[in-house]
Amino acid sequence: QVRLVESGGGSVQAGGSLRLSCAAFGYMPYYMAWFRQAPGKQREGVAALDSDGRKSYADSVEGRFTISQDNAKSTLYLQMNSLKPEDSAMYYCAGSWAGGTSLLSLRYNAWGQGTQVTVSS
């Protein structure tokens, strides 16, 4: 069992940066990911990684977002640069012990409560 707690969300102007954190309490899953969901839209995968450092990104954030993990701190990060208004959403971290560095939400069985990111133009 693991409990995931996100932090670091907030409001920022377009072009700005934010860093999200996700602390894992308990045994940290091998596969971790960030998802986001805007009002009226489906949850979408943003970035994923495994404990060996393999990563995957959604096309919409490739080159702007960076996912990383500090195993010693059991914390997952999402560095978000060059933010756009369309990046506004609730961001969730998720974990799984199987399934690869997937951006499909059904592959994950541990979820945090979310942190809000709002980007103004």
Disulfide bonds with the S-S distance in Angstrom:
Cys22-Cys93 1.95
